[in-house]
Amino acid sequence: MPHTHSAAKRLRQTKKRTARNRRWKAQVKELVKKSRKLIAAKDPATLEAVRIAISTIDRAVSKGILHRNTGARKKARLMRLLHSIKAA
């Protein structure tokens, strides 16, 4: 347990931030997984799902939840998969 008021406040802030970051990361994972599944199924809703996933990744990066290179890598892999299915 924290011994000072400031340490207690830092603990409260850290818990809030951790919960917020986990929600964002879980949302990104869920949307990427959904997009990949739609791409594999060649579903007509694929483009919209990919657009939403990329938008969410960009927002997570802008908020500092994901590192910019991690966001870029996730988007690149998603787009590479989308283009490979379109080309085939």
Sequence and secondary structure as in RCSB ss.txt:
>XXXX:A:sequence
MPHTHSAAKRLRQTKKRTARNRRWKAQVKELVKKSRKLIAAKDPATLEAVRIAISTIDRAVSKGILHRNTGARKK
ARLMRLLHSIKAA
>XXXX:A:secstr
  SSHHHHHHHHHHHHHHHHHHHHHHHHHHHHHHHHHHHHHT TTHHHHHHHHHHHHHHHHHTTSS HHHHHHHH
HHHHHHHHHHHH 
